[in-house]
């Protein structure tokens, strides 16, 4: 009798244990942390996306000491290709959160895709770490509390470039893509200019290959202006530097722009002495993280890391730093509390997420282009590091 009772109780306990193990609570204690990386594997910004992916995986490896483990949990990365299409990016993020049950997401490459994705993060109440999409509105009027960004924003680009260009007696016209990236960039640049005069804004479709008509409008607006005349270019992908073929020197017109990927900077060799501000160039930052990334990239690819490789690496450093601080707790509320005001090391040095809008505050680099036969691109020589505290980056959200 007693034996039957013991057997029954044992069976009951085993059933209860099986139910408990199948419960949501047990699943929430998974030994994995799933991260979706949604970026342009293909599409107009494929080169940027692939660099980000390389940097992100390299950064996770570095930050975890080669283990891909944080607090006893395995980091699992699920990659998805948004092709640079906003609707696709939005649906991929929803599928990642809803079907793949990822804990957080990183990406995307293009600003229009990021803007489409922001409400999805809010709907699913999960973190989206934006890298490298740049538009101010991502951490501005379209922002919500689930959004963090390691990438620089348009204001950081604009204010740092204003350091190089904002001088009395200079007349500027802008050439930008007719997109969130281009228009937010010009808006921020206009706000940052205090001494120079801005006389024209030229917007062209993002896929433009023939710049003749736009260049002629820029020339007409600048050619009769006194003093230095500059066309400031804000462009992602393509080759807007073709406008130099229209003999700008004849009108005394210069070109200025920010940093870019190394293949795009091949065009910079036409403009020795050109000034601007860069988010990253592998030869500029001097710190252990950058040295490690550069060494590993040369070892793996026989080439230096590029502009967006550093961004992906920075995003990985932010993710791992946050997860270490939270002891592997990847729930959104815990991560938000952990990441607000959090500082973390990157190839650019220390970054800090601003509490008000979750934008990473970071240094930028004022450069002057030098032509060196040893390099296929115009080399951006450092004029000076523009530290985060020197740039008054507006808080544009309505929190």
C-alpha positions as CSV (number, residue, x, y, z in Angstrom):
1,X,0.0,0.0,0.0
2,X,2.7,2.4,1.0
3,X,4.8,1.4,-2.0
4,X,1.8,2.1,-4.3
5,X,1.4,5.6,-2.8
6,X,5.1,6.3,-3.1
7,X,5.1,5.3,-6.8
8,X,2.0,7.4,-7.5
9,X,3.5,10.4,-5.8
10,X,6.8,9.9,-7.7
11,X,4.9,9.7,-11.0
12,X,2.9,12.9,-10.0
13,X,6.1,14.7,-9.1
14,X,7.7,13.7,-12.4
15,X,4.7,14.9,-14.4
16,X,4.8,18.2,-12.5
17,X,8.5,18.6,-13.2
18,X,7.9,17.9,-16.9
19,X,5.2,20.6,-17.0
20,X,7.4,23.0,-15.2
21,X,10.3,22.4,-17.6
22,X,7.9,23.1,-20.5
23,X,6.5,26.3,-18.9
24,X,7.3,29.7,-20.3
25,X,9.3,30.5,-17.1
26,X,11.7,27.6,-17.9
27,X,12.0,28.7,-21.5
28,X,12.8,32.2,-20.4
29,X,15.8,30.8,-18.6
30,X,17.3,29.7,-21.9
31,X,21.0,29.2,-22.2
32,X,21.0,31.2,-25.4
33,X,20.8,34.9,-26.2
34,X,19.4,35.4,-29.7
35,X,20.4,38.5,-31.7
36,X,18.9,39.3,-35.1
37,X,21.2,41.3,-37.4
38,X,19.2,42.9,-40.2
39,X,21.2,44.7,-42.8
40,X,21.7,45.2,-46.6
41,X,23.3,42.0,-47.6
42,X,22.2,43.0,-51.1
43,X,20.9,46.3,-52.6
44,X,22.4,49.7,-53.1
45,X,24.3,49.8,-49.7
46,X,25.5,46.2,-49.9
47,X,29.1,47.2,-49.4
48,X,28.2,49.1,-46.1
49,X,26.1,46.2,-44.9
50,X,28.8,43.6,-45.4
51,X,31.3,45.6,-43.6
52,X,28.9,46.1,-40.6
53,X,28.3,42.3,-40.5
54,X,32.1,41.6,-40.5
55,X,32.7,44.1,-37.8
56,X,29.8,42.9,-35.7
57,X,30.9,39.2,-35.6
58,X,34.6,40.3,-35.1
59,X,33.5,42.5,-32.2
60,X,31.4,39.8,-30.5
61,X,34.4,37.5,-30.8
62,X,36.7,40.1,-29.3
63,X,34.4,41.2,-26.5
64,X,33.7,37.6,-25.4
65,X,37.4,36.5,-25.6
66,X,36.6,34.2,-28.4
67,X,33.9,32.2,-26.5
68,X,30.7,33.8,-27.9
69,X,29.4,33.4,-24.3
70,X,28.1,36.0,-21.8
71,X,27.1,35.0,-18.3
72,X,27.0,31.3,-19.2
73,X,24.8,32.0,-22.2
74,X,25.7,31.4,-25.9
75,X,25.3,34.3,-28.3
76,X,23.4,33.2,-31.4
77,X,23.3,35.7,-34.4
78,X,20.5,35.3,-37.0
79,X,21.3,37.3,-40.2
80,X,18.5,38.7,-42.4
81,X,18.8,40.7,-45.7
82,X,16.5,43.8,-45.9
83,X,17.9,44.6,-49.4
84,X,17.6,48.3,-48.5
85,X,13.8,48.0,-48.7
86,X,11.8,49.6,-45.8
87,X,8.8,47.3,-46.0
88,X,11.0,44.2,-46.1
89,X,13.1,45.4,-43.2
90,X,9.9,46.0,-41.1
91,X,8.5,42.5,-41.8
92,X,11.9,40.9,-41.1
93,X,12.2,42.6,-37.8
94,X,8.6,41.5,-36.8
95,X,9.5,37.9,-37.8
96,X,12.7,38.0,-35.8
97,X,10.9,39.2,-32.7
98,X,7.8,37.2,-33.2
99,X,8.8,33.9,-34.9
100,X,12.5,33.6,-34.1
101,X,12.0,34.9,-30.6
102,X,15.2,37.0,-30.7
103,X,16.0,38.9,-27.5
104,X,17.2,42.0,-29.4
105,X,18.1,43.2,-32.9
106,X,20.9,45.1,-34.6
107,X,20.7,47.1,-37.8
108,X,19.8,48.3,-40.4
109,X,22.1,49.9,-43.0
110,X,19.8,52.5,-44.6
111,X,17.9,55.2,-42.7
112,X,14.5,54.7,-44.5
113,X,14.6,51.0,-43.4
114,X,15.4,52.0,-39.9
115,X,12.5,54.5,-39.7
116,X,10.2,51.7,-40.9
117,X,11.5,49.4,-38.2
118,X,11.2,51.7,-35.2
119,X,7.5,51.1,-34.4
120,X,8.1,47.3,-34.6
121,X,10.5,47.5,-31.7
122,X,8.0,49.4,-29.7
123,X,5.2,47.0,-30.6
124,X,7.2,44.0,-29.5
125,X,8.8,45.8,-26.6
126,X,12.3,44.7,-27.6
127,X,15.6,46.5,-28.2
128,X,16.7,47.6,-31.6
129,X,20.3,48.8,-31.6
130,X,20.6,50.9,-34.8
131,X,23.9,50.6,-36.7
132,X,24.8,52.3,-39.0
133,X,21.6,54.2,-40.2
134,X,22.3,57.9,-39.7
135,X,19.2,60.0,-40.0
136,X,18.6,62.3,-37.0
137,X,14.9,61.4,-36.9
138,X,15.8,57.8,-35.8
139,X,16.8,59.1,-32.4
140,X,14.7,62.3,-32.9
141,X,11.0,62.7,-33.6
142,X,10.5,59.1,-34.7
143,X,12.4,57.6,-31.6
144,X,11.0,55.4,-28.9
145,X,12.5,54.0,-25.7
146,X,13.5,50.7,-27.2
147,X,15.9,52.3,-29.7
148,X,19.6,52.8,-29.1
149,X,22.2,53.8,-31.7
150,X,25.9,53.2,-31.8
151,X,26.2,54.7,-35.3
152,X,26.8,58.5,-35.5
153,X,23.8,60.6,-36.4
154,X,23.4,63.4,-39.0
155,X,24.0,66.1,-36.4
156,X,27.3,64.5,-35.4
157,X,28.3,64.4,-39.1
158,X,27.2,67.9,-39.7
159,X,28.6,69.6,-36.6
160,X,32.0,68.0,-37.1
161,X,32.1,69.0,-40.8
162,X,31.1,72.5,-39.8
163,X,34.3,72.6,-37.7
164,X,36.2,72.3,-41.0
165,X,34.1,74.5,-43.2
166,X,32.3,77.1,-41.1
167,X,34.5,80.2,-41.7
168,X,33.6,83.7,-42.6
169,X,33.9,84.5,-46.3
170,X,33.0,80.9,-47.4
171,X,29.9,80.4,-49.6
172,X,28.5,76.8,-49.5
173,X,26.0,74.9,-51.6
174,X,25.0,71.3,-50.6
175,X,24.5,68.2,-52.7
176,X,22.6,65.4,-51.0
177,X,20.4,62.4,-51.7
178,X,16.7,63.1,-51.6
179,X,16.2,60.7,-48.6
180,X,15.9,60.8,-44.8
181,X,19.7,60.5,-44.7
182,X,20.3,63.4,-47.1
183,X,17.7,65.8,-45.9
184,X,18.4,65.2,-42.2
185,X,22.1,65.7,-43.0
186,X,21.6,69.0,-44.7
187,X,19.2,70.2,-42.0
188,X,21.7,69.5,-39.3
189,X,24.5,71.1,-41.4
190,X,22.5,74.3,-41.9
191,X,21.9,74.5,-38.1
192,X,25.6,74.0,-37.4
193,X,26.8,76.7,-39.9
194,X,27.2,80.1,-38.1
195,X,29.8,82.0,-40.1
196,X,29.7,80.7,-43.7
197,X,26.9,81.5,-46.1
198,X,24.6,78.7,-47.4
199,X,23.1,79.6,-50.8
200,X,21.6,76.5,-52.3
201,X,20.5,72.9,-51.4
202,X,20.5,70.4,-54.3
203,X,18.7,67.1,-53.7
204,X,18.9,64.2,-56.2
205,X,17.4,60.7,-56.2
206,X,19.6,58.2,-54.2
207,X,20.3,56.1,-57.3
208,X,21.5,59.0,-59.5
209,X,24.3,58.3,-61.8
210,X,24.2,61.3,-64.1
211,X,24.9,64.4,-62.0
212,X,25.2,66.9,-64.9
213,X,21.9,68.8,-64.3
214,X,22.4,69.0,-60.6
215,X,26.0,70.1,-60.9
216,X,25.0,72.8,-63.4
217,X,22.5,74.2,-60.9
218,X,25.2,74.2,-58.2
219,X,27.6,76.0,-60.4
220,X,25.1,78.6,-61.4
221,X,24.4,79.4,-57.7
222,X,28.1,79.6,-56.8
223,X,30.0,80.9,-59.7
224,X,29.4,84.6,-59.1
225,X,29.8,84.5,-55.4
226,X,32.9,86.3,-53.9
227,X,35.5,84.5,-51.8
228,X,35.9,80.7,-51.3
229,X,33.1,78.7,-52.9
230,X,32.4,75.1,-51.7
231,X,30.0,72.3,-52.7
232,X,29.5,70.1,-49.6
233,X,28.4,66.6,-50.5
234,X,26.3,64.3,-48.3
235,X,26.0,61.0,-50.2
236,X,25.8,57.2,-49.5
237,X,26.8,54.9,-52.3
238,X,27.4,56.0,-56.0
239,X,29.9,58.6,-57.1
240,X,28.7,62.2,-56.8
241,X,32.3,63.3,-57.3
242,X,31.7,63.0,-61.0
243,X,30.6,66.7,-60.7
244,X,34.3,67.5,-60.7
245,X,34.3,66.5,-64.4
246,X,32.5,69.8,-65.1
247,X,35.7,71.8,-64.5
248,X,34.7,73.3,-61.2
249,X,38.2,74.9,-60.9
250,X,37.3,77.2,-63.7
251,X,34.8,78.8,-61.4
252,X,37.0,78.6,-58.3
253,X,34.6,76.0,-56.8
254,X,35.9,73.4,-54.3
255,X,34.4,70.2,-53.1
256,X,34.1,69.1,-49.4
257,X,32.7,66.0,-47.8
258,X,32.9,63.7,-44.9
259,X,34.7,60.3,-44.6
260,X,33.5,57.3,-46.5
261,X,34.5,53.7,-47.3
262,X,37.9,53.1,-48.8
263,X,36.7,52.4,-52.4
264,X,34.7,55.6,-52.4
265,X,37.7,57.5,-51.1
266,X,39.6,56.6,-54.2
267,X,37.8,59.6,-55.7
268,X,39.3,61.8,-53.0
269,X,42.7,61.6,-54.6
270,X,41.5,64.2,-57.1
271,X,41.2,66.7,-54.2
272,X,44.4,66.9,-52.3
273,X,44.0,69.3,-49.3
274,X,40.2,68.7,-49.2
275,X,39.0,69.1,-45.6
276,X,36.1,67.4,-43.8
277,X,35.2,65.3,-40.8
278,X,35.2,61.5,-40.6
279,X,33.4,59.0,-38.4
280,X,36.3,56.6,-38.7
281,X,39.5,55.8,-40.6
282,X,41.6,52.9,-39.5
283,X,44.8,54.9,-39.2
284,X,43.4,57.6,-36.9
285,X,42.3,56.3,-33.5
286,X,45.0,55.1,-31.1
287,X,43.6,52.7,-28.6
288,X,43.8,48.9,-27.8
289,X,40.4,48.0,-29.3
290,X,41.2,49.7,-32.6
291,X,44.7,48.1,-32.7
292,X,43.1,44.6,-32.1
293,X,40.5,45.1,-34.8
294,X,43.0,46.4,-37.3
295,X,45.4,43.5,-36.6
296,X,42.6,40.9,-36.8
297,X,41.2,42.3,-40.0
298,X,44.6,42.3,-41.7
299,X,45.1,38.7,-40.5
300,X,41.7,37.6,-41.7
301,X,41.3,39.6,-44.9
302,X,44.8,40.9,-45.8
303,X,43.4,44.5,-45.8
304,X,42.5,47.2,-43.3
305,X,39.1,47.4,-41.6
306,X,36.8,50.0,-43.3
307,X,34.4,52.7,-42.2
308,X,31.4,50.5,-41.3
309,X,33.5,47.6,-40.0
310,X,34.2,49.9,-37.0
311,X,30.5,50.5,-36.6
312,X,29.6,46.8,-36.5
313,X,32.4,46.2,-34.0
314,X,31.2,49.1,-31.8
315,X,27.6,47.7,-31.8
316,X,29.0,44.3,-30.7
317,X,31.0,46.0,-27.9
318,X,27.8,47.8,-26.7
319,X,25.8,44.5,-26.7
320,X,28.3,42.5,-24.8
321,X,29.0,45.3,-22.3
322,X,25.3,45.6,-21.6
323,X,24.8,41.8,-21.3
324,X,27.8,41.5,-18.9
325,X,26.4,44.3,-16.7
326,X,22.9,42.7,-16.7
327,X,24.4,39.2,-15.9
328,X,22.9,37.9,-19.1
329,X,19.4,39.3,-18.6
330,X,18.3,40.3,-22.1
331,X,14.8,41.5,-21.3
332,X,14.1,45.0,-22.7
333,X,13.4,46.8,-19.4
334,X,16.6,45.5,-17.8
335,X,18.7,46.4,-20.9
336,X,17.2,49.9,-21.1
337,X,18.1,50.6,-17.4
338,X,21.5,49.1,-18.0
339,X,22.3,50.9,-21.3
340,X,21.0,54.4,-20.5
341,X,24.1,56.4,-19.7
342,X,26.3,53.3,-20.2
343,X,29.9,53.9,-21.5
344,X,31.7,51.2,-23.5
345,X,34.9,50.8,-25.4
346,X,35.0,50.8,-29.2
347,X,37.6,51.1,-32.0
348,X,37.0,54.9,-31.8
349,X,37.6,55.0,-28.1
350,X,34.9,55.4,-25.4
351,X,31.3,55.9,-26.4
352,X,28.4,56.7,-24.0
353,X,24.7,56.3,-24.7
354,X,23.0,59.6,-23.9
355,X,20.1,58.9,-21.5
356,X,17.7,61.3,-23.2
357,X,17.6,59.7,-26.6
358,X,20.0,56.7,-26.5
359,X,22.3,58.2,-29.1
360,X,26.0,57.2,-28.6
361,X,28.1,60.2,-27.9
362,X,31.5,59.8,-29.7
363,X,34.5,61.5,-31.2
364,X,34.7,62.6,-34.8
365,X,37.9,63.4,-36.8
366,X,38.7,66.6,-38.7
367,X,40.9,65.6,-41.6
368,X,42.7,66.9,-44.6
369,X,43.2,64.7,-47.7
370,X,46.8,63.7,-48.5
371,X,47.7,61.8,-51.7
372,X,50.1,58.9,-51.0
373,X,51.0,56.6,-53.9
374,X,51.1,53.7,-51.5
375,X,47.3,53.9,-51.1
376,X,44.6,53.5,-53.7
377,X,42.5,56.1,-51.9
378,X,43.0,59.7,-50.7
379,X,44.4,59.4,-47.1
380,X,42.5,61.4,-44.5
381,X,45.3,62.9,-42.3
382,X,44.1,63.9,-38.8
383,X,43.9,67.6,-38.2
384,X,42.4,67.1,-34.8
385,X,40.0,64.8,-32.8
386,X,36.7,66.5,-32.2
387,X,35.6,65.1,-28.8
388,X,32.0,64.4,-28.0
389,X,31.9,67.1,-25.3
390,X,32.9,69.7,-27.9
391,X,29.8,69.0,-30.1
392,X,26.5,70.4,-29.0
393,X,24.3,67.6,-30.4
394,X,20.6,68.6,-30.3
395,X,18.2,66.3,-28.5
396,X,15.4,66.1,-31.0
397,X,12.9,63.6,-29.5
398,X,9.7,64.5,-27.7
399,X,10.3,62.4,-24.6
